[in-house]
């Protein structure tokens, strides 16, 4: 087995190890989960060298038969598009264990087991090069998140988890139908083979069929993003999820949607993607503005951050459908930026909740007086989220706006409104919660950040600065992979396929 396979197998083995842990030892589950997840993260750093050396080509590739009939293969690989998303997943898992340390008191071993099972699913999604294998991992991620919200969530957890599950399943059924249709045409689920057959014209799609297949994939991914108007499941899921569930949902699982659009929708159905880029960009811009406006009036901190995700991920979709290097580079970079900054926001909001047992902004005020270090970390994260220069989100948003302006200047104007609004709702929330006179209740319950919490959130704050100043650590590998994606979606390929179809 190569390193990438080990990164899928080890979390799976860890899941079973924790489930089989005797009940008398369940108190040790968090120590075992932390040790194993840290080891998996350290191992994942070994992926960097080969992928960075050649980001446009598949690295750590394994392509072996799995099921003979139908022809399903265990085909996994990494390139510059998926590398950083895998590392983000392995990086966040031990941090999620740390922030859950004292908060989870019931069914402890099962909780950490599901966190590690979620890691299996997301790494598998980003690594899969067989469409059926991709679908298996895609559906696998639903199982641990369903239980994380449904068992360890807040008061309306059952409603939220069912809504999340049903929305995602509805889109997944469409994607499965499209995958099976492609198999009936090509006789394989192997993604590079299907892509080559379509690009060469040996398997041709009429424009009508291509559009149907594109939307079958796109709707599944758009629900996961979530793109307006398919976003209504997200705020409920975030508000009811435990802190670690919100972190993994926002930082990693939402990126499965944007990754799927860039990885599969564009190269397979480039003609339809370009044809419908205008309406999709309009949905993205509406999501940017509506998400920001709704976030501005939220009384609940978690719901405010959730709606900010709708706005920020609208930028990512806009960048993808700009169909140029700047827009696509910014979109992928913003996937990582959002994972870091919004993950940190949910961690910090969770820390406040553990102290005050309330997510309402009005329950706070003057937190800076009693917890200055916690306030400093929250302020840096807030500034990163609104795109302050020298912090990570600025680079991603700048590239996306540049790409959008190249494609259609009006897109950039509309999206820029969202940048202004994000500063309004984030800074207003910070002002109400952290500044001003400190109520007695806040002074009594809200304490300074402790060492464990600092160790969990500080790496994310460091990354915000690093990604905002040392962008060449990440962008060359992302650009190398995106260049290939854009070549695969260039109009010449599409015209050949449509000519042969006619």
C-alpha positions as CSV (number, residue, x, y, z in Angstrom):
1,X,0.0,0.0,0.0
2,X,1.2,3.5,-0.8
3,X,1.0,6.5,1.5
4,X,-2.4,7.7,0.2
5,X,-4.0,4.3,0.8
6,X,-2.6,4.3,4.4
7,X,-4.2,7.7,5.0
8,X,-7.6,6.1,4.1
9,X,-7.0,2.8,5.9
10,X,-5.5,4.1,9.2
11,X,-8.5,6.3,10.1
12,X,-10.8,3.4,9.2
13,X,-8.8,1.0,11.5
14,X,-8.9,3.7,14.2
15,X,-12.7,3.9,13.9
16,X,-13.0,0.2,14.6
17,X,-10.4,0.3,17.3
18,X,-12.4,3.0,19.2
19,X,-15.7,1.2,18.7
20,X,-14.2,-2.0,20.1
21,X,-12.7,-0.3,23.1
22,X,-14.1,-1.8,26.3
23,X,-16.6,0.4,28.1
24,X,-14.3,0.6,31.1
25,X,-11.6,2.3,29.0
26,X,-13.9,4.7,27.2
27,X,-12.3,7.6,29.2
28,X,-9.1,6.9,27.2
29,X,-10.8,7.3,23.9
30,X,-9.9,10.9,23.5
31,X,-6.2,10.2,24.2
32,X,-6.2,7.4,21.6
33,X,-8.1,9.6,19.0
34,X,-5.7,12.5,19.5
35,X,-2.6,10.3,19.2
36,X,-3.9,8.5,16.1
37,X,-5.2,11.7,14.4
38,X,-1.9,13.4,15.0
39,X,0.0,10.5,13.6
40,X,-2.2,10.5,10.5
41,X,-1.6,14.3,10.0
42,X,2.2,13.8,10.3
43,X,2.0,11.0,7.7
44,X,0.0,13.2,5.4
45,X,2.8,15.7,5.2
46,X,4.7,13.0,3.2
47,X,2.3,13.7,0.3
48,X,3.8,17.2,-0.2
49,X,7.1,16.4,-2.0
50,X,5.9,14.3,-5.0
51,X,2.8,16.4,-5.7
52,X,4.5,19.8,-5.4
53,X,7.2,18.5,-7.8
54,X,4.6,17.8,-10.5
55,X,1.2,19.2,-9.4
56,X,-0.5,18.7,-12.8
57,X,0.1,15.0,-12.9
58,X,-1.4,12.3,-10.7
59,X,0.8,11.3,-7.7
60,X,0.5,8.3,-5.3
61,X,-1.7,6.7,-8.0
62,X,-3.1,3.2,-7.4
63,X,-5.4,1.7,-10.1
64,X,-6.4,-1.9,-9.2
65,X,-9.6,-3.9,-10.0
66,X,-12.0,-3.9,-7.1
67,X,-15.2,-5.4,-8.4
68,X,-15.2,-7.4,-11.7
69,X,-18.8,-6.8,-12.7
70,X,-19.7,-4.0,-13.0
71,X,-16.1,-2.9,-13.6
72,X,-15.3,-0.9,-10.5
73,X,-11.7,0.0,-9.7
74,X,-9.8,1.1,-6.6
75,X,-8.3,4.1,-8.4
76,X,-7.0,6.9,-6.2
77,X,-4.5,9.7,-6.9
78,X,-3.6,13.2,-5.8
79,X,-2.7,16.4,-7.7
80,X,-2.4,20.1,-6.8
81,X,-6.2,20.4,-6.8
82,X,-6.8,17.8,-4.1
83,X,-3.5,17.8,-2.2
84,X,-4.2,20.7,0.1
85,X,-7.8,19.6,0.8
86,X,-6.5,16.2,2.0
87,X,-3.9,17.9,4.3
88,X,-6.6,20.3,5.6
89,X,-8.7,17.3,6.5
90,X,-5.9,15.6,8.4
91,X,-4.8,18.9,10.0
92,X,-8.3,19.7,11.4
93,X,-9.1,16.3,12.8
94,X,-6.8,16.4,15.8
95,X,-7.8,20.0,16.5
96,X,-11.4,18.8,16.5
97,X,-10.5,16.2,19.1
98,X,-8.8,18.9,21.2
99,X,-11.8,21.2,21.2
100,X,-14.1,18.4,22.2
101,X,-11.9,17.3,25.1
102,X,-14.2,18.4,28.0
103,X,-17.4,19.1,26.1
104,X,-18.2,15.5,25.2
105,X,-19.2,13.5,28.2
106,X,-21.7,10.8,26.9
107,X,-20.8,8.0,24.4
108,X,-17.3,9.3,24.3
109,X,-15.6,6.5,22.3
110,X,-18.4,6.5,19.7
111,X,-18.0,10.3,19.2
112,X,-14.3,10.1,18.5
113,X,-14.8,7.0,16.3
114,X,-17.3,8.9,14.1
115,X,-14.8,11.9,13.8
116,X,-12.2,9.5,12.4
117,X,-14.8,7.8,10.1
118,X,-15.6,11.2,8.8
119,X,-11.9,11.7,8.0
120,X,-11.9,8.4,6.0
121,X,-14.8,9.7,3.9
122,X,-13.5,13.1,3.1
123,X,-10.0,11.9,2.2
124,X,-11.6,9.2,0.0
125,X,-13.7,11.9,-1.8
126,X,-10.6,14.0,-2.6
127,X,-8.5,11.1,-3.7
128,X,-11.0,9.0,-5.8
129,X,-10.4,8.7,-9.5
130,X,-13.2,6.1,-10.1
131,X,-16.7,7.6,-10.2
132,X,-18.3,4.7,-8.3
133,X,-15.6,4.8,-5.6
134,X,-16.1,8.6,-5.4
135,X,-19.8,8.0,-4.8
136,X,-19.1,5.5,-2.1
137,X,-16.9,7.9,-0.2
138,X,-19.3,10.8,-0.9
139,X,-22.2,8.8,0.8
140,X,-19.9,7.5,3.6
141,X,-19.4,11.1,4.9
142,X,-23.1,11.3,5.5
143,X,-23.1,8.6,8.1
144,X,-20.7,10.0,10.7
145,X,-22.1,13.6,10.3
146,X,-25.6,12.2,10.7
147,X,-24.7,10.7,14.1
148,X,-22.5,13.6,15.2
149,X,-25.4,16.1,14.8
150,X,-28.2,13.6,15.7
151,X,-26.6,12.3,19.0
152,X,-24.3,15.1,20.3
153,X,-26.1,18.1,18.8
154,X,-28.3,20.7,20.5
155,X,-32.1,20.8,21.1
156,X,-33.3,20.7,17.5
157,X,-30.7,18.2,16.4
158,X,-33.1,15.6,15.0
159,X,-34.8,18.1,12.7
160,X,-31.4,19.5,11.6
161,X,-29.8,16.2,10.9
162,X,-32.8,14.8,8.9
163,X,-32.9,18.0,6.8
164,X,-29.2,17.7,6.2
165,X,-29.4,14.0,5.3
166,X,-32.5,14.4,3.0
167,X,-31.1,17.4,1.1
168,X,-27.8,15.7,0.4
169,X,-29.4,12.4,-0.5
170,X,-31.7,14.0,-3.0
171,X,-28.7,15.5,-4.9
172,X,-26.8,12.3,-4.6
173,X,-29.5,10.2,-6.3
174,X,-29.2,12.5,-9.3
175,X,-25.5,12.2,-9.4
176,X,-25.7,8.4,-9.1
177,X,-28.1,8.3,-12.1
178,X,-25.7,10.3,-14.2
179,X,-22.8,8.1,-13.1
180,X,-24.7,5.0,-14.2
181,X,-25.7,6.6,-17.5
182,X,-22.0,7.4,-18.2
183,X,-21.1,3.8,-17.4
184,X,-23.8,2.5,-19.9
185,X,-22.1,4.7,-22.6
186,X,-18.4,3.9,-21.8
187,X,-18.4,0.6,-20.0
188,X,-16.3,2.0,-17.1
189,X,-16.5,4.1,-14.0
190,X,-12.8,5.1,-14.3
191,X,-12.8,8.9,-14.4
192,X,-9.7,9.5,-16.6
193,X,-10.9,6.9,-19.1
194,X,-14.3,8.5,-19.3
195,X,-12.8,11.9,-19.6
196,X,-10.5,10.8,-22.5
197,X,-13.4,9.1,-24.3
198,X,-15.5,12.3,-24.2
199,X,-12.7,14.6,-25.0
200,X,-11.6,12.6,-28.1
201,X,-15.2,12.2,-29.4
202,X,-15.1,8.4,-29.3
203,X,-18.1,8.7,-26.9
204,X,-20.1,11.7,-27.9
205,X,-22.9,13.5,-26.0
206,X,-25.6,15.6,-27.7
207,X,-25.8,19.1,-26.1
208,X,-29.1,18.1,-24.5
209,X,-27.7,15.0,-22.9
210,X,-24.6,16.8,-21.8
211,X,-26.7,19.5,-20.1
212,X,-28.8,16.9,-18.3
213,X,-25.7,15.1,-17.1
214,X,-24.0,18.3,-16.1
215,X,-27.0,19.4,-13.9
216,X,-27.3,15.9,-12.4
217,X,-23.7,16.3,-11.1
218,X,-23.9,20.0,-10.5
219,X,-27.1,20.0,-8.3
220,X,-25.5,17.3,-6.1
221,X,-22.4,19.5,-5.6
222,X,-24.4,22.7,-5.4
223,X,-26.5,21.3,-2.5
224,X,-23.3,20.4,-0.7
225,X,-21.6,23.8,-1.3
226,X,-24.4,25.1,-0.6
227,X,-25.2,27.4,-3.4
228,X,-28.2,29.7,-3.2
229,X,-31.1,28.7,-3.3
230,X,-30.2,25.2,-2.1
231,X,-28.6,26.5,1.1
232,X,-31.4,26.3,3.7
233,X,-30.2,23.1,5.3
234,X,-26.9,24.6,6.3
235,X,-27.8,27.1,9.1
236,X,-29.9,24.5,11.0
237,X,-27.1,21.9,10.7
238,X,-24.5,24.3,12.0
239,X,-26.5,25.6,14.9
240,X,-27.4,22.2,16.1
241,X,-24.1,20.5,15.5
242,X,-21.4,20.1,18.2
243,X,-18.5,22.4,17.8
244,X,-16.3,19.8,16.1
245,X,-19.1,18.9,13.8
246,X,-19.5,22.5,12.7
247,X,-15.8,22.8,12.1
248,X,-15.6,19.7,9.9
249,X,-18.8,20.6,8.1
250,X,-17.7,24.1,7.3
251,X,-14.0,23.5,6.7
252,X,-14.0,20.3,4.8
253,X,-17.4,18.9,3.9
254,X,-18.7,22.0,2.1
255,X,-15.5,21.9,0.0
256,X,-16.6,18.5,-1.3
257,X,-19.1,20.4,-3.4
258,X,-16.8,23.0,-4.9
259,X,-14.1,20.4,-5.4
260,X,-16.6,18.2,-7.3
261,X,-17.6,21.0,-9.6
262,X,-14.0,21.8,-10.4
263,X,-12.9,18.1,-10.7
264,X,-15.8,16.6,-12.5
265,X,-18.4,19.1,-13.9
266,X,-15.9,21.2,-15.8
267,X,-13.7,18.6,-17.5
268,X,-16.5,16.1,-18.2
269,X,-19.2,18.6,-19.4
270,X,-17.2,21.7,-20.4
271,X,-19.7,22.7,-23.1
272,X,-22.7,22.8,-20.7
273,X,-20.6,24.4,-18.0
274,X,-19.7,27.3,-20.2
275,X,-23.2,27.5,-21.6
276,X,-24.8,27.9,-18.2
277,X,-22.0,29.8,-16.5
278,X,-24.1,33.0,-16.6
279,X,-27.1,31.7,-14.6
280,X,-24.8,29.9,-12.2
281,X,-22.7,33.0,-11.6
282,X,-25.9,34.9,-11.0
283,X,-26.9,32.4,-8.3
284,X,-23.4,32.7,-6.8
285,X,-23.7,36.5,-6.7
286,X,-27.2,36.4,-5.2
287,X,-25.8,33.9,-2.6
288,X,-22.9,36.3,-1.8
289,X,-25.2,39.2,-1.2
290,X,-28.2,37.4,0.4
291,X,-26.0,35.4,2.6
292,X,-24.3,38.5,3.9
293,X,-27.6,40.4,4.4
294,X,-29.2,37.5,6.3
295,X,-26.0,37.1,8.4
296,X,-26.2,40.8,9.3
297,X,-29.6,40.3,11.1
298,X,-28.8,37.1,12.9
299,X,-29.1,37.2,16.7
300,X,-27.3,33.8,16.9
301,X,-23.5,33.7,16.5
302,X,-23.4,30.2,15.0
303,X,-26.1,31.0,12.5
304,X,-24.3,34.3,11.5
305,X,-21.1,32.3,10.8
306,X,-23.2,29.7,8.9
307,X,-24.7,32.4,6.6
308,X,-21.3,33.9,6.1
309,X,-20.3,30.5,4.6
310,X,-23.1,30.8,2.1
311,X,-21.7,34.2,1.1
312,X,-18.0,33.1,1.0
313,X,-18.6,29.9,-0.9
314,X,-20.6,31.9,-3.5
315,X,-17.2,33.6,-4.2
316,X,-15.7,30.1,-4.8
317,X,-18.4,29.1,-7.3
318,X,-18.1,32.5,-9.0
319,X,-14.3,32.0,-9.4
320,X,-14.8,28.5,-10.8
321,X,-17.2,29.7,-13.5
322,X,-15.0,32.6,-14.5
323,X,-13.1,30.0,-16.6
324,X,-9.8,31.7,-16.3
325,X,-6.6,31.0,-14.4
326,X,-7.0,33.8,-11.8
327,X,-10.6,32.9,-11.0
328,X,-10.0,29.2,-10.6
329,X,-6.8,29.7,-8.6
330,X,-8.6,32.1,-6.3
331,X,-11.5,29.6,-6.0
332,X,-9.3,26.8,-4.9
333,X,-7.3,29.0,-2.6
334,X,-10.5,30.4,-1.1
335,X,-11.6,26.8,-0.3
336,X,-8.6,26.5,1.9
337,X,-8.9,30.0,3.3
338,X,-12.5,29.4,4.3
339,X,-11.6,26.1,5.9
340,X,-9.0,27.8,8.1
341,X,-10.8,31.0,9.0
342,X,-14.4,29.7,9.4
343,X,-13.1,26.6,11.2
344,X,-11.4,28.9,13.7
345,X,-14.6,31.0,14.0
346,X,-16.7,28.0,14.9
347,X,-14.0,26.9,17.4
348,X,-14.0,30.3,19.1
349,X,-17.8,30.5,19.2
350,X,-17.8,27.0,20.7
351,X,-15.5,28.1,23.4
352,X,-17.8,31.0,24.3
353,X,-20.7,28.6,24.3
354,X,-19.0,26.3,26.8
355,X,-18.6,29.2,29.1
356,X,-21.9,31.1,28.8
357,X,-24.1,28.3,27.4
358,X,-25.7,30.6,24.9
359,X,-25.1,31.4,21.3
360,X,-27.2,34.6,21.4
361,X,-25.0,37.7,20.7
362,X,-27.1,39.7,23.3
363,X,-25.9,37.3,26.0
364,X,-22.4,38.7,25.7
365,X,-20.8,42.1,25.7
366,X,-17.5,43.3,27.1
367,X,-15.8,39.9,26.7
368,X,-12.5,41.8,25.9
369,X,-12.3,43.0,29.5
370,X,-12.4,39.5,31.1
371,X,-10.8,37.4,28.2
372,X,-8.3,39.6,26.3
373,X,-6.4,36.7,24.7
374,X,-9.5,35.0,23.5
375,X,-10.7,38.4,22.2
376,X,-7.4,38.9,20.3
377,X,-7.7,35.5,18.6
378,X,-11.3,36.2,17.7
379,X,-10.4,39.6,16.3
380,X,-7.6,38.2,14.1
381,X,-10.0,35.5,12.8
382,X,-12.7,38.1,12.2
383,X,-10.3,40.3,10.2
384,X,-9.2,37.3,8.2
385,X,-12.8,36.4,7.4
386,X,-13.6,39.8,6.0
387,X,-10.5,39.8,3.8
388,X,-8.1,42.2,5.5
389,X,-4.8,42.4,3.5
390,X,-1.9,40.3,4.8
391,X,-4.5,37.7,6.0
392,X,-5.6,34.7,4.0
393,X,-9.0,35.5,2.7
394,X,-7.8,38.7,1.0
395,X,-5.7,36.7,-1.5
396,X,-8.5,34.4,-2.5
397,X,-11.1,37.1,-2.8
398,X,-8.7,39.3,-4.8
399,X,-8.0,36.6,-7.3
400,X,-11.7,35.7,-7.6
401,X,-12.7,39.3,-8.2
402,X,-9.9,39.6,-10.8
403,X,-11.0,36.5,-12.6
404,X,-14.7,37.6,-12.4
405,X,-13.8,41.0,-13.9
406,X,-12.0,39.3,-16.8
407,X,-15.0,37.1,-17.5
408,X,-17.7,39.8,-16.9
409,X,-17.0,43.0,-15.1
410,X,-20.6,43.2,-13.7
411,X,-20.0,39.9,-11.9
412,X,-17.1,41.5,-10.1
413,X,-19.1,44.6,-9.1
414,X,-21.9,42.4,-7.7
415,X,-19.5,40.2,-5.7
416,X,-17.6,43.3,-4.4
417,X,-20.8,44.3,-2.6
418,X,-20.5,41.1,-0.6
419,X,-17.0,42.0,0.5
420,X,-18.3,45.3,2.0
421,X,-21.2,43.6,3.6
422,X,-19.0,40.9,5.2
423,X,-17.1,43.6,7.0
424,X,-20.3,45.1,8.3
425,X,-21.8,41.9,9.8
426,X,-18.6,40.5,11.2
427,X,-17.4,43.7,12.8
428,X,-20.8,44.5,14.2
429,X,-21.0,41.1,15.8
430,X,-17.5,41.5,17.3
431,X,-18.5,45.0,18.6
432,X,-21.6,43.7,20.3
433,X,-20.1,40.6,21.8
434,X,-16.6,41.7,22.8
435,X,-16.6,45.5,23.4
436,X,-18.5,47.8,25.7
437,X,-19.5,47.3,29.3
438,X,-19.2,43.8,30.8
439,X,-22.5,42.5,32.2
440,X,-22.3,40.7,35.5
441,X,-23.2,37.4,34.0
442,X,-20.4,37.6,31.4
443,X,-17.9,38.6,34.1
444,X,-18.9,35.7,36.2
445,X,-18.9,32.9,33.6
446,X,-16.6,33.9,30.7
447,X,-13.0,33.1,31.5
448,X,-9.8,33.4,29.6
449,X,-8.7,30.9,27.0
450,X,-6.9,27.9,28.5
451,X,-3.8,26.2,27.1
452,X,-5.7,23.3,25.4
453,X,-8.0,25.7,23.6
454,X,-5.1,27.9,22.6
455,X,-3.2,24.9,21.2
456,X,-6.3,24.0,19.2
457,X,-6.9,27.5,17.6
458,X,-3.4,29.0,17.4
459,X,-2.3,26.9,14.5
460,X,-5.3,28.1,12.5
461,X,-4.4,31.8,13.3
462,X,-0.8,31.2,12.3
463,X,-2.0,29.7,9.0
464,X,-4.2,32.8,8.4
465,X,-1.1,35.0,8.5
466,X,1.1,32.5,6.6
467,X,-1.5,32.0,3.8
468,X,-1.9,35.8,3.6
469,X,1.8,36.6,3.3
470,X,3.6,33.4,1.9
471,X,1.1,32.5,-0.8
472,X,3.8,30.9,-3.0
473,X,3.8,28.0,-0.5
474,X,0.4,27.0,-2.0
475,X,-0.4,28.8,-5.2
476,X,2.1,27.3,-7.6
477,X,0.8,23.7,-7.0
478,X,-2.8,24.9,-7.2
479,X,-2.1,26.8,-10.5
480,X,-0.4,23.8,-12.0
481,X,-3.4,21.6,-11.5
482,X,-5.9,24.3,-12.5
483,X,-4.1,24.8,-15.7
484,X,-4.8,21.2,-16.7
485,X,-8.5,21.6,-15.7
486,X,-8.8,24.7,-17.9
487,X,-7.2,22.9,-20.8
488,X,-9.7,20.1,-20.4
489,X,-12.6,22.5,-20.6
490,X,-11.4,24.7,-23.5
491,X,-14.0,25.2,-26.2
492,X,-12.1,23.3,-28.9
493,X,-12.6,20.0,-27.1
494,X,-16.3,20.8,-26.6
495,X,-16.8,21.7,-30.3
496,X,-15.2,18.4,-31.4
497,X,-17.5,16.4,-29.2
498,X,-20.6,18.3,-30.4
499,X,-19.6,18.0,-34.1
500,X,-19.2,14.2,-33.7
501,X,-22.5,14.0,-31.9
502,X,-24.3,15.7,-34.8
